[in-house]
Amino acid sequence: MTLMQLESFTAGQWVGPSGKTRKICSAVTGEEIAVAGSDGLDFQAMVDYAKQKGGPVLRAMTFHDRARMLKAVATYLNERREPLYELSYKTGATLADSKVDIDGGIGTMFVYASKGRREMPDGHIYPDGDLEVLSRNGTFLGQHYCTPLLGVAVHINAFNFPMWGMLEKLAPTLLAGVPAIVKPATSTSYLTEACVKLMVESGILPDGAIQLIMGGTGDLLDRLECQDVVSFTGSAKTASYLKSNDNILKNGVRFVAEQDSLNASVLGPDASPDTPEFDLFIKEASREITAKAGQKCTAIRRMMVPNERVKDVIAAMSARFDKTVIGDPAAEGTRMGALASLDQKRDVLEKAAEIATECELAYGDQDAVQLNGEGLANGAFVSPMLFHCKNPDTATIVHSTEAFGPVATVMGYRDLSHAIELMNKGGGSLVASVITYDPSVAQQLTMGAAAFHGRLYFNNRDSMKESTGHGSPLPHMVHGGPGRAGGGEELGGVRGVTHYMQRTAIQGSPDLLTAIGGTYVKGAKFIEPPAHPFTRTFNELQIGETVHTASRKVTLEDIEHFAHFTGDTFYAHMDEEAAAANPFFPGRVAHGYLLLSFAAGLFVEPNPGPVLANTGLNDLSFQKPVSAGDEVRVSLTVKRKTIRTDEYGEVRWHVNMFNQDDEQVAEYELLTMVAFERT
C-alpha cells in the first residue's frame, strides 16, 4: 500500500513532508497509511503571509460578505462528503461518528453564516452592548465596538474530531475577519488535510485566509504578537506547556484552551426504574460512553445516582453494553469502532488501571472483546468499561483522572447537596447533565453546580424527543468550562466571533459615533432628504436622512373611538376619576397603540414605492402620557441599512414622537424591507 504523503499548505503552496517525519497507522488494522512532517516549513513566512495577504482582504469584507463566504464553503463541502466518510473510517469512527464530525463541522459553518447575516451588521465594526450617555445633554457618548484583530489565529486541534474541531474554530475566526493557521493532531490529520484541500480547491477563500501544518508547530508560537490568538483543544498538560511559552506570556498573546473534562451526569432522585427518566438516563449515558469510542471532550466520565439506584443503573448499563457490537467501523452492524491510535489505546488502558485502584470494575473484560470484521487483531479496540466507586467522598483518582475512551464510573449520592458536591469535585467541566422531571431538582442543582460547569443540560420526558444530547456542543451555545476544563470559551453564537476581535470603548459626539458605527446615533445631525424617504430606494437612502411630520391633535373622540373599536377600555383611557388617581396619569390619556397608529399615519407615504413591508418594531418606550387636546408630531430617521437579498434590504428607522411642547412622548425602532433601485 502506498503511504499518503500528507502536505502542509503554506503561503499559498502545498508542501510535502521533509526532515524528521512521523508515520501514521490505521486505527482499525494498525497498518501504516500515511506520513507527515513539518520540519521544512518557514513559520515566520506563514505568519507574514496570513497578516499581509489574508488579513487585509478579509477585513475589507463586511460581516455579511464573510458570512456569504462561509455559506459557500459549507455548501461546497456538503456536496463532497462521501470521500470524507470513507477516509474517516480509518480513524476508527463509524458512519454515525463520522457524521457528527463531518456533518457537524459543516453544519457549524452554516450556523455561523446565518448568524453573521442575521445578528451582525452589514459593515466592518460590531457594536457590543447599548450606547452609554456620558453627558447631561447627550453631546458626549460612549459605545463598545469590536473590530477584527490585526493578526493571525493559530488553531491547535485534537485528534478526536479532525473536521468538526477545525471548522468550529475556523467559522467564527473567518467571520471575525482574521486568517487562520490550522495545526491538526497528527494521528488523524489526513482527514483534516482532505477537508482543507477541498476548501482550497473551491477557490472561495481569499489567499492567506487559511494555512495548514501537517506535523509539529516548531517555533511558531515564538513568532506571535499581541494581535494573535492561540486556540487549543487537547490535554491539560499540553495546554499548560503551550500557554507558559515565554513569548506568549511576554506579548500577552490570547490563549483559549479547551482541555480535560470529567463531565458528570446526574440521575435525579425522582427517576425510579419505572419512569421515562430512568430509561433516558441509561440511553444517554451508554451513548456518550460508546459514541466515538468515548473519545469526546463532552463524554460522560462520572455518573451520580441515588444510592438506592446504583445496582439498577449498573445492571441496565451492562445490558446495553452487551448489545454493543465492536469492530470495523465500515462493517455492517458495528456500533462502536476503534480508538484513534494504538498510543491512545495504551493511554486509555493505563488510565483505567489507575481508576481501578480505588474503584471496582463492574463491566469490561478486555480479554473477551469480540470484534466484528476481519484483520482487526492489530487495531485499537477496547471494550466499554464501567466502574463502581463505593467511596466517592474519599476517592481522588476518579475525580482527577480522565481515561479518554469508553470509560465511566458510577457513584452513589445521599441527597442533592451530596450530588452537587460530587459534581463539583471534578474541578470544572465542559458539561454536566441532569435527568429529572422535578423542577425543584433542576433549580437546586443549577444554583449549586453551574459555577463549575460550562453547560448544564437538563432533559426529561417532555424534551427528550427533540433534545440534542448531553455530548453535543452547539454553535449557538457556549462550549468551554472553568478550572480543569481550561477556563476558555468557544462557539456561543456571536460570542465566539468576538473572541477574535478587540473590544474597544469608543467615546465621542453623536455625529462621530454615527460615522464610526454606521448606525444613526440619537443626537447626530439630521440629513434633509430630497424627497420623502419612503419614495427612495434602499441604495438611495443615507444614514441620518430624516423626515419631520406635521402635528396632529389628539381628541377625546379619538380615544373613545379607539377604545370601543379595539375593545381596550382600560380605565386610564375611559374613567377620568380613576385615571387621575393613578400617579402616572394626569387624567384620561391616549392609548399607547393609538399613538403608534397616529405616528404611522403622520409619516407614511401612501403611494406605491420601494417600501415593501413593515417587518418589526423594537425597543418601544413611552416617556410622557398624551391627553385629549395635546398635539403630536414625529421624526423618522434612517438608522441602519442591511442588504438581505439581491432585490431588497432591511432599513431600520429611529422614530421619535413629540408633543406640542417638544417633549418626547414615545420612541421606537421600526423595521421595513425596501427594494433596490431597478436597473
C-alpha positions in Angstrom: 0.0 0.0 0.0 1.3 3.5 -1.0 1.6 5.8 2.0 -0.3 9.1 1.8 2.3 11.9 1.8 0.4 14.5 3.8 1.1 18.0 2.7 1.1 21.3 4.6 -0.4 24.4 2.9 1.9 27.3 3.5 2.0 30.8 1.8 -0.3 29.5 -0.9 1.7 26.4 -1.7 1.3 22.7 -0.9 4.5 21.3 0.7 5.2 17.7 1.3 6.8 16.2 4.4 10.5 16.6 4.8 13.2 16.1 7.5 12.0 14.1 10.5 8.7 12.6 9.7 6.1 10.6 11.5 4.2 7.5 10.2 0.5 7.3 10.8 -1.3 4.0 11.2 -4.9 3.0 10.6 -6.8 2.8 13.9 -8.7 -0.2 12.5 -5.9 -2.5 11.2 -2.8 -1.0 12.6 -1.2 -0.8 9.1 0.8 2.3 8.1 -1.3 4.5 5.9 0.4 8.0 5.9 3.5 10.0 6.7 3.6 13.6 7.9 6.3 16.1 8.8 6.7 19.9 9.0 10.5 20.3 9.6 11.0 22.3 6.4 8.3 24.9 6.9 9.1 28.6 7.3 6.8 29.5 10.1 7.6 33.2 10.0 6.7 33.2 6.3 3.3 31.6 7.3 2.6 34.3 9.9 3.6 37.1 7.5 1.5 35.6 4.6 -1.5 35.5 6.9 -1.1 39.0 8.1 0.0 40.7 4.9 -2.2 38.7 2.4 -5.1 37.1 4.2 -5.9 39.6 6.9 -6.3 42.8 4.7 -8.6 41.0 2.2 -10.8 39.5 5.0 -11.1 42.8 6.8 -12.1 44.7 3.6 -15.1 42.4 3.5 -18.2 43.2 5.6 -19.5 40.7 8.1 -22.2 39.8 5.6 -19.6 39.3 2.9 -17.8 36.9 5.1 -21.0 35.2 6.1 -21.8 34.6 2.5 -18.3 33.2 2.0 -18.8 30.8 4.9 -22.1 29.6 3.4 -20.4 29.0 0.1 -17.6 27.0 1.6 -20.1 24.9 3.7 -22.2 24.2 0.6 -19.1 23.1 -1.3 -18.0 20.7 1.4 -21.6 19.4 1.9 -21.7 18.3 -1.7 -18.5 16.4 -1.4 -18.9 14.5 1.9 -18.8 10.9 0.6 -15.0 10.6 0.2 -14.5 12.2 3.6 -16.7 9.5 5.2 -14.6 6.8 3.5 -11.4 8.3 4.8 -12.9 8.8 8.3 -13.3 5.0 8.8 -9.5 4.8 9.1 -9.7 7.0 12.2 -11.8 4.2 13.9 -15.1 6.2 13.5 -18.3 4.6 12.5 -20.5 6.3 9.9 -22.6 7.7 12.7 -19.5 9.0 14.4 -18.2 10.5 11.2 -21.5 12.3 10.6 -21.1 14.0 14.0 -17.6 15.1 12.9 -18.1 15.9 9.2 -21.7 16.9 9.0 -21.4 18.6 12.4 -18.5 20.7 11.3 -20.2 21.7 8.1 -23.4 22.5 10.0 -21.5 24.8 12.3 -20.3 26.8 9.3 -23.9 27.1 8.1 -25.0 28.3 11.5 -22.3 31.0 11.6 -23.1 32.0 8.1 -26.7 32.5 9.1 -25.8 34.3 12.4 -23.5 36.6 10.6 -26.3 37.7 8.3 -29.0 37.9 10.9 -27.3 39.1 14.0 -24.3 41.2 12.8 -24.3 44.4 10.8 -23.5 44.6 7.1 -20.4 46.6 8.0 -16.9 46.3 9.4 -17.5 47.1 13.1 -19.6 45.3 15.6 -21.4 47.2 18.4 -21.3 45.4 21.7 -24.0 46.4 24.2 -26.0 49.6 24.4 -25.0 53.2 23.9 -23.9 54.9 27.1 -24.9 58.5 27.7 -21.9 60.2 29.4 -23.1 63.8 29.5 -26.2 65.7 30.7 -27.3 66.9 27.2 -26.2 63.8 25.2 -23.4 65.5 23.3 -20.8 63.1 24.7 -21.5 59.4 24.4 -19.8 56.0 24.7 -20.2 52.7 22.9 -18.2 49.5 23.0 -17.2 48.4 19.5 -15.5 45.2 18.3 -13.0 45.3 15.5 -11.0 42.4 13.9 -7.6 41.7 15.4 -4.8 42.6 13.0 -3.0 39.2 13.5 -3.4 35.5 12.9 -5.3 32.8 14.7 -3.3 29.6 15.4 -5.7 26.7 15.9 -4.2 23.6 17.5 -6.8 20.8 17.4 -7.3 17.4 19.0 -7.3 14.0 17.3 -10.9 13.0 18.1 -12.7 15.4 15.7 -10.4 16.1 12.8 -13.1 18.1 10.8 -15.5 19.5 13.4 -12.6 20.5 15.6 -11.2 22.6 12.7 -14.4 24.0 11.3 -15.9 25.0 14.7 -12.9 27.3 15.3 -12.5 28.4 11.7 -16.1 29.6 11.2 -16.1 32.3 13.9 -12.5 33.2 13.1 -13.1 33.9 9.4 -16.4 35.7 10.3 -14.4 38.0 12.6 -12.1 38.8 9.6 -9.0 37.0 11.0 -6.9 34.5 9.0 -6.0 31.1 10.5 -3.1 28.7 10.6 -4.5 25.2 11.4 -2.5 22.5 13.1 -4.4 19.2 13.5 -3.4 16.3 15.7 -1.1 14.2 13.5 -2.8 10.8 14.2 -6.0 11.8 12.3 -4.6 14.7 10.3 -5.2 13.0 6.9 -8.9 13.8 7.2 -8.2 17.4 8.1 -5.9 17.7 5.1 -8.6 16.3 2.7 -11.0 18.9 4.0 -8.6 21.8 3.6 -7.7 20.6 0.1 -11.4 20.8 -0.8 -11.7 24.3 0.6 -8.6 25.5 -1.3 -9.8 23.8 -4.4 -13.1 25.7 -4.2 -11.4 29.0 -4.7 -13.9 30.6 -2.3 -11.5 31.7 0.4 -9.0 34.5 -0.3 -5.3 33.8 -0.4 -3.9 33.6 3.1 -7.2 33.0 4.9 -6.2 29.5 5.8 -2.9 27.7 6.1 -2.2 24.1 7.3 0.6 22.5 9.3 0.9 18.7 9.0 3.3 18.0 11.9 4.7 20.0 14.7 4.5 23.7 15.2 8.2 24.3 15.5 9.0 27.8 16.7 5.6 29.2 15.5 4.5 30.3 19.0 7.7 32.2 19.4 6.7 34.4 16.4 3.3 35.6 17.6 2.4 39.0 18.9 -0.3 40.8 20.8 -2.7 40.8 17.9 -2.6 37.0 17.5 -4.7 34.3 19.1 -3.9 30.7 20.0 -6.9 28.4 20.3 -6.1 25.0 21.7 -8.0 21.8 22.2 -6.3 18.8 24.0 -4.9 17.7 27.3 -4.4 20.0 30.3 -0.7 19.0 30.3 -0.1 20.2 26.8 -2.2 23.3 27.3 -0.1 24.3 30.3 3.1 23.7 28.4 2.0 25.8 25.4 0.5 28.8 27.3 3.6 29.0 29.5 5.7 29.8 26.4 7.8 32.9 27.2 6.7 34.7 24.1 3.0 34.0 24.7 3.4 35.5 28.2 5.6 38.4 27.2 3.4 39.6 24.4 0.0 38.9 26.0 -1.0 36.6 23.2 -4.6 35.5 23.7 -4.7 31.8 24.6 -8.0 29.9 24.6 -7.9 26.4 26.0 -10.5 23.6 25.9 -9.0 20.7 27.7 -9.6 17.7 30.0 -13.1 17.5 31.4 -14.5 14.9 33.9 -18.1 15.5 32.8 -20.8 14.3 35.1 -24.4 13.1 34.6 -26.9 13.0 37.5 -29.9 10.8 37.8 -32.5 12.8 39.7 -33.9 11.3 42.9 -37.3 11.3 41.3 -36.2 9.0 38.4 -37.0 5.5 39.6 -36.6 2.5 37.2 -40.3 2.7 36.2 -40.0 6.3 34.9 -39.2 7.5 31.4 -36.3 9.5 33.0 -34.5 6.4 34.2 -34.6 4.9 30.7 -33.5 8.2 29.2 -30.5 8.3 31.6 -29.3 4.9 30.7 -29.7 5.6 27.0 -27.9 8.9 27.1 -25.1 7.6 29.3 -24.4 4.5 27.2 -24.5 6.5 24.0 -22.0 9.0 25.4 -19.7 6.3 26.6 -19.6 4.4 23.2 -20.0 7.2 20.6 -16.6 7.9 19.0 -15.4 5.1 21.4 -15.7 7.6 24.2 -13.3 10.0 22.6 -15.3 13.1 23.1 -14.4 16.0 25.2 -18.0 16.1 26.3 -18.4 12.4 27.1 -19.8 11.3 30.4 -17.0 10.2 32.8 -18.8 10.2 36.1 -22.4 9.2 36.8 -24.0 10.3 40.1 -27.1 8.3 41.0 -29.1 7.9 44.2 -27.6 5.3 46.5 -30.6 3.0 46.1 -30.3 3.1 42.3 -26.6 2.1 41.9 -27.3 -1.6 41.3 -30.2 -0.8 38.9 -28.0 1.6 36.9 -25.1 -0.8 36.6 -27.4 -3.7 35.5 -29.1 -1.5 32.9 -25.9 -0.1 31.6 -24.3 -3.6 31.4 -27.3 -4.9 29.4 -26.9 -2.1 26.8 -23.1 -2.7 26.6 -23.8 -6.4 25.9 -25.7 -5.3 22.8 -22.9 -3.0 21.6 -21.2 -4.5 18.6 -17.5 -3.5 18.5 -15.3 -3.8 15.3 -14.5 -2.5 11.9 -16.4 0.8 11.7 -17.2 0.2 8.0 -18.7 -3.3 8.7 -22.4 -3.7 8.8 -23.7 -4.0 12.4 -20.8 -2.3 14.1 -21.9 0.2 16.8 -18.6 1.1 18.3 -15.3 1.5 16.4 -11.7 1.8 17.5 -9.8 4.3 19.4 -7.9 6.7 17.2 -4.5 5.0 17.6 -2.6 2.3 19.4 -1.0 5.1 21.5 -4.4 6.2 22.5 -5.4 2.6 23.4 -2.4 2.3 25.7 -3.2 5.6 27.4 -6.8 4.6 28.0 -5.9 1.3 29.5 -3.3 2.9 31.7 -5.8 5.5 33.0 -8.4 2.8 33.5 -5.9 0.8 35.6 -5.4 3.9 37.8 -9.1 4.3 38.3 -9.3 0.6 39.2 -7.1 1.2 42.2 -9.9 2.9 44.0 -13.0 1.6 42.1 -14.4 -1.7 41.2 -14.7 -2.8 37.6 -18.4 -3.6 37.0 -18.2 -4.2 33.3 -15.5 -4.6 30.7 -13.3 -7.7 30.0 -10.6 -6.6 27.6 -9.6 -10.3 27.0 -13.1 -11.2 25.9 -13.8 -8.5 23.3 -15.5 -10.0 20.2 -14.7 -7.9 17.1 -16.9 -7.6 14.1 -14.8 -7.8 10.9 -11.6 -9.3 9.6 -7.9 -8.3 10.1 -8.5 -6.3 13.2 -6.0 -8.0 15.6 -3.7 -5.0 15.5 -6.4 -2.4 15.8 -7.0 0.0 18.6 -10.1 -1.7 20.0 -11.2 -1.8 23.7 -14.4 -2.8 25.5 -16.6 -0.3 27.2 -15.6 -0.1 30.9 -17.9 0.7 33.7 -16.5 1.2 37.2 -18.3 1.5 40.6 -16.9 3.9 43.1 -18.2 2.8 46.6 -16.5 5.7 48.4 -16.7 8.8 46.2 -16.1 11.2 49.1 -12.6 9.8 49.8 -11.7 8.8 46.3 -9.4 11.2 44.4 -8.3 9.5 41.2 -11.8 9.2 39.8 -12.3 12.9 40.3 -9.0 13.8 38.7 -8.1 11.3 36.0 -9.7 11.1 32.6 -9.5 7.9 30.6 -10.2 9.4 27.1 -12.2 6.4 25.8 -15.3 4.3 26.6 -14.8 4.5 30.4 -17.1 5.8 33.0 -17.7 5.4 36.8 -21.0 5.1 38.7 -21.1 6.6 42.2 -24.0 6.9 44.7 -25.2 10.1 46.4 -27.2 10.5 49.6 -29.1 13.7 48.7 -28.9 16.6 46.3 -26.3 18.5 48.3 -24.1 15.4 48.1 -24.7 15.1 44.4 -23.7 18.7 43.9 -20.5 18.1 46.0 -19.6 15.2 43.8 -20.3 17.0 40.6 -18.0 19.9 41.6 -15.2 17.5 42.7 -14.3 17.3 39.0 -12.7 20.7 39.4 -14.6 22.3 36.4 -16.1 20.6 33.3 -17.4 21.4 29.9 -20.9 19.9 30.6 -22.9 18.2 33.2 -26.3 16.6 32.5 -29.2 16.1 34.9 -32.1 13.8 34.1 -35.1 14.8 36.2 -38.8 15.6 35.9 -38.7 17.7 39.1 -38.2 21.5 38.6 -37.0 21.9 42.1 -34.2 19.5 41.5 -33.1 21.4 38.4 -33.2 24.7 40.3 -31.2 23.4 43.2 -28.6 21.8 41.0 -28.2 24.9 38.9 -27.6 27.1 41.9 -25.1 24.6 43.4 -23.2 23.5 40.3 -23.5 25.9 37.4 -20.3 27.8 38.5 -18.3 24.6 38.0 -19.7 23.8 34.5 -19.7 25.5 31.1 -23.0 23.9 30.2 -25.8 22.3 32.2 -28.0 20.0 30.2 -31.4 19.1 31.7 -33.6 16.5 30.0 -36.8 14.6 30.8 -39.9 13.0 29.1 -41.1 16.4 27.9 -37.9 17.3 25.9 -36.2 14.0 25.2 -37.7 13.6 21.6 -36.2 16.9 20.5 -33.1 17.3 22.7 -29.7 17.4 21.1 -28.0 15.1 23.7 -25.6 15.6 26.6 -22.5 15.4 24.4 -23.4 17.8 21.5 -21.8 21.2 21.6 -24.0 23.5 19.6 -22.7 26.6 17.7 -25.5 28.6 19.3 -24.3 27.8 22.9 -21.1 28.4 24.8 -18.6 25.5 24.6 -15.9 25.6 27.3 -15.7 25.4 31.0 -13.8 26.6 34.2 -11.0 25.1 36.1 -9.5 21.8 34.7 -11.7 22.3 31.5 -9.3 25.2 30.6 -11.2 28.3 31.5 -11.8 29.1 27.8 -14.8 29.6 25.7 -15.7 28.7 22.1 -18.8 29.0 20.0 -21.8 30.6 21.7 -23.1 32.3 18.6 -21.6 35.8 18.0 -19.7 35.5 21.3 -17.4 33.1 19.5 -16.7 35.7 16.8 -15.8 38.4 19.4 -13.0 36.1 20.8 -11.1 37.0 17.6 -11.8 40.8 17.9 -10.8 43.6 20.1 -13.5 45.2 22.2 -12.7 49.0 22.4 -14.6 51.7 24.3 -15.2 54.5 21.8 -16.2 57.9 23.2 -17.3 60.9 21.3 -20.1 63.0 19.9 -23.3 61.5 18.3 -22.0 62.5 14.8 -18.7 60.8 15.3 -20.2 57.6 16.7 -22.7 57.6 13.8 -19.8 57.7 11.3 -17.8 55.1 13.2 -20.5 52.5 13.7 -22.5 53.0 10.5 -25.7 53.4 12.6 -27.5 56.6 13.4 -27.0 57.7 17.0 -29.6 59.8 18.6 -28.5 63.4 18.7 -26.5 63.3 15.5 -27.2 65.8 12.8 -30.2 65.1 10.5 -29.8 64.9 6.7 -32.6 66.6 4.8 -33.8 64.1 2.1 -34.5 65.3 -1.4 -37.8 63.5 -1.3 -39.9 61.6 1.3 -37.7 58.6 2.5 -40.4 56.1 1.6 -40.1 57.1 -2.0 -36.4 56.4 -2.1 -34.8 53.0 -2.8 -32.6 51.1 -0.5 -29.4 52.2 -2.2 -30.5 55.9 -2.4 -31.2 56.2 1.3 -28.5 57.6 3.6 -27.9 57.0 7.3 -29.4 60.1 9.1 -32.0 61.1 6.5 -34.9 62.4 8.4 -38.5 63.4 7.8 -40.2 65.7 10.3 -44.0 65.5 10.1 -46.8 67.9 10.7 -48.7 67.8 14.0 -52.0 66.1 14.8 -54.3 67.0 17.7 -55.5 64.1 19.8 -59.2 64.4 20.7 -61.3 62.7 23.3 -63.4 61.3 20.4 -60.2 59.7 19.1 -59.5 58.0 22.4 -63.1 56.7 22.9 -63.4 55.5 19.3 -60.1 53.6 19.6 -61.3 52.1 22.9 -64.6 50.8 21.6 -63.2 49.8 18.2 -60.4 47.7 19.7 -62.0 46.6 23.0 -59.3 48.3 25.0 -61.4 50.1 27.6 -58.8 50.2 30.3 -59.8 52.7 33.0 -56.9 55.0 32.3 -58.5 55.8 28.9 -62.1 55.8 29.9 -62.5 56.8 33.6 -61.4 60.4 34.4 -61.6 60.0 38.2 -59.8 56.6 38.3 -57.1 57.7 35.9 -56.4 60.9 37.9 -55.9 58.7 41.0 -53.1 56.9 39.2 -49.8 58.6 40.0 -48.6 58.2 36.4 -51.5 59.9 34.6 -53.0 63.5 34.8 -56.4 62.0 34.0 -57.7 60.1 30.9 -54.9 59.5 28.4 -54.5 58.2 24.9 -53.7 54.6 24.3 -50.0 53.9 23.5 -51.0 51.9 20.5 -53.3 54.7 19.3 -50.2 57.0 19.4 -48.3 54.4 17.3 -51.1 54.4 14.8 -51.1 58.1 14.6 -47.3 58.1 14.1 -47.7 55.8 11.1 -50.4 58.0 9.7 -48.2 61.0 10.1 -45.0 59.7 8.5 -46.3 57.2 5.9 -46.2 57.9 2.2 -49.4 56.2 0.8 -48.5 55.7 -2.8 -46.8 52.5 -4.2 -43.0 52.8 -3.9 -39.9 50.9 -2.8 -41.1 50.2 0.8 -42.3 46.6 0.6 -43.4 45.8 4.1 -43.1 46.6 7.8 -41.4 43.6 9.5 -40.9 44.6 13.1 -40.9 47.1 15.9 -38.2 47.2 18.6 -37.5 49.0 21.9 -40.8 50.7 22.2 -41.0 53.0 25.2 -43.4 55.8 26.3 -41.9 58.8 28.2 -44.9 61.0 28.8 -48.6 60.5 28.6 -50.7 62.2 26.0 -54.1 63.7 26.9 -57.0 64.9 24.9 -56.1 68.3 23.4 -52.4 67.5 23.1 -50.7 67.6 19.7 -48.2 65.0 18.5 -45.6 65.1 15.7 -43.0 62.6 14.6 -39.4 62.5 13.3 -38.4 59.4 11.2 -34.7 58.8 10.7 -32.8 56.2 8.7 -30.9 54.4 11.4 -29.3 51.4 9.7 -29.3 49.6 6.4 -28.7 45.9 5.8 -28.8 44.0 2.5 -31.0 40.9 2.7 -31.3 39.7 -0.9 -30.5 40.8 -4.4 -33.8 42.6 -4.6 -34.3 44.3 -1.2 -32.7 45.2 2.1 -33.8 45.9 5.7 -33.9 49.5 6.8 -34.2 50.3 10.5 -35.7 53.7 11.3 -35.5 55.6 14.5 -38.9 57.0 15.4 -39.4 59.8 17.9 -42.8 61.3 18.9 -43.0 64.7 20.5 -45.9 66.8 21.9 -46.7 70.5 21.4 -44.1 71.4 24.0 -41.3 69.5 22.2 -41.3 66.9 24.9 -40.6 63.3 23.8 -43.6 61.1 24.4 -42.6 57.9 22.7 -39.6 56.3 20.9 -39.0 53.1 19.0 -37.2 51.4 16.1 -39.2 50.5 13.0 -38.1 47.8 10.6 -39.0 47.8 6.9 -38.0 46.0 3.8 -37.1 48.3 1.0 -36.4 47.5 -2.7 -33.2 48.2 -4.5 -33.3 50.6 -7.4 -34.3 48.8 -10.6 -31.7 48.8 -13.3 
